[in-house]
């Protein structure tokens, strides 16, 4: 059996479970797979949906940009110095495991309702894993590389940009992959609480109105986007690792 | 100075900085209370006892979500490990799993199961489950073949082999999964409470926020963070002891 066939089988099984659940729980609780796909297609093709999609995409893109640049900067700076990384690593791991969703009132008080709060909430979720992976990557790099660079009298800046960063890229990319999904979740959560626009807002609105068709269509759309993006990033990740030293 | 002391000093400095900023009005009282006041209010809330039902309910749900995720995850992990075709079929799902915003399913669960505790526990369970499965698989992959051969010589059945040889070997890896499950159960349960529920710590924080009641909101946030951090630290220490004992 090839991988494509297996994946098709997996999707088929999940659809079957979904259909069975629909038969069991009834149309008051959820919509059937086929109806949901049709509803999602309608949603995506309706012009009223685009402002929301663009709003979410914009917030997510900015949040991801902030998370990646800050995460790499923090992780890289700490990773270069052994002592600093010893001090910071448990703190970062601790930050990773606390329920950041409880911080949303603070974020809202600091940024107000709207775009900045969403971006901040997404970035908070994404920055920590990227920093942790970058820190680990830089610290665990083979010391021979740095020694060789010193022998060649490279300046610290060139060691960082020509040796440490390229060597750490595969691991950093794994961090970005994890950070990508967390940033998406963070942005959506931010929209659920702190916004009048965006997919998260549509979702919480649909919950309030008990609009099951809308909830299911949005959920399906999010799952499809998330799984597609994650599959793409995973493919790049595996490629990078294969070419790594 | 050891890293631990530096960490402590940095944390103390940060709290002191926040305290000064709040006291001198750089940070508005409306935005944040000084840390000393937060602690004082926290003490008041804890001694008055009004929050204990919410705290108890949230912690019970977190424990339930975490425990069921660990038990189900280890069992499923052991089963999936034995059945190669199933594993190769499920691998893409595991890889993409954490990209799926699980909270998006929460409204669905409320509709199906009602607005009780169950949907929240289910969210925590779903977040934790795959982390345990993936780490169990990872641990079982590393069992040296000689151990399995020894088990076969002793005529162990598959269940006995799993319980007495392979799973004990995989414990350090499973532990990574358990730690993640603990963190994810907290995140899942409290997040779900915040989004929509009628009781629990997450609900109380959201309620206080909507009423601009900083004297309740900040202490409760600090309480949640403190509980989550101490539970994580406890597991970290337990794991360290476990690994140290194994090395001996």
Contacts between the chains, C-beta under 8 A, distances in Angstrom:
chain1	res1	chain2	res2	distance
A	1	B	85	7.2
A	3	B	88	7.5
A	3	B	92	7.7
A	6	B	85	8.0
A	6	B	88	6.0
A	6	B	89	4.5
A	6	B	92	7.9
A	7	B	89	7.7
A	7	B	92	5.5
A	9	B	89	6.1
A	10	B	89	5.3
A	10	B	90	6.9
A	10	B	92	6.9
A	10	B	93	6.1
A	25	B	112	5.3
A	28	B	111	7.4
A	29	B	108	7.7
A	29	B	111	4.8
A	29	B	112	4.5
A	30	B	108	6.1
A	30	B	111	6.9
A	30	B	112	6.8
A	83	B	3	7.0
A	83	B	6	7.9
A	86	B	3	4.1
A	87	B	3	4.6
A	87	B	6	4.8
A	87	B	7	5.5
A	87	B	10	7.3
A	90	B	7	7.0
A	90	B	236	8.0
A	91	B	7	6.4
A	94	B	229	5.7
A	94	B	232	6.4
A	94	B	233	7.8
A	96	B	183	7.3
A	97	B	179	7.5
A	97	B	180	7.9
A	97	B	182	7.5
A	97	B	183	3.4
A	97	B	186	7.6
A	97	B	228	6.7
A	97	B	232	5.1
A	98	B	183	7.7
A	98	B	186	7.5
A	98	B	224	7.9
A	98	B	225	5.3
A	98	B	228	4.9
A	98	B	229	6.3
A	98	B	232	8.0
A	99	B	186	4.9
A	99	B	187	4.4
A	99	B	190	4.6
A	99	B	191	6.4
A	99	B	224	6.4
A	99	B	225	7.9
A	99	B	228	6.1
A	100	B	187	7.5
A	101	B	187	6.7
A	101	B	190	6.4
A	101	B	191	4.2
A	101	B	194	5.7
A	101	B	202	7.6
A	102	B	190	6.1
A	102	B	194	7.2
A	102	B	202	7.1
A	102	B	205	5.9
A	102	B	221	5.1
A	102	B	224	4.9
A	102	B	225	6.9
A	103	B	221	7.0
A	104	B	194	7.3
A	105	B	205	6.7
A	105	B	206	7.8
A	105	B	208	7.9
A	105	B	209	3.9
A	105	B	217	5.7
A	105	B	221	7.2
A	106	B	32	7.3
A	106	B	221	7.1
A	108	B	209	7.5
A	109	B	30	7.7
A	109	B	31	4.8
A	109	B	32	7.1
A	110	B	31	6.6
A	178	B	98	7.3
A	180	B	99	7.3
A	181	B	98	5.5
A	181	B	99	3.7
A	181	B	100	7.9
A	182	B	98	8.0
A	184	B	99	7.1
A	184	B	101	6.5
A	185	B	101	4.8
A	185	B	103	7.0
A	188	B	101	5.5
A	188	B	103	7.4
A	188	B	104	7.4
A	189	B	103	6.6
A	189	B	191	7.3
A	192	B	103	7.9
A	192	B	195	6.6
A	193	B	194	7.9
A	203	B	104	6.6
A	203	B	107	7.1
A	204	B	195	7.6
A	206	B	107	7.1
A	207	B	107	4.2
A	207	B	110	7.5
A	207	B	196	6.6
A	210	B	111	7.4
A	212	B	111	6.2
A	215	B	107	4.9
A	215	B	108	6.2
A	215	B	111	7.6
A	216	B	108	7.1
A	218	B	104	7.1
A	219	B	104	4.5
A	219	B	105	6.4
A	219	B	108	6.6
A	222	B	100	7.6
A	222	B	101	5.5
A	222	B	104	5.2
A	223	B	100	5.3
A	223	B	101	7.9
A	223	B	104	7.3
A	226	B	96	7.2
A	226	B	99	4.1
A	226	B	100	5.2
A	226	B	101	6.5
A	227	B	96	4.4
A	227	B	99	6.3
A	227	B	100	6.7
A	229	B	99	6.7
A	230	B	95	7.0
A	230	B	96	4.4
A	230	B	99	3.6
A	231	B	92	7.1
A	231	B	95	7.6
A	231	B	96	6.0
A	234	B	95	5.4
A	234	B	96	7.5
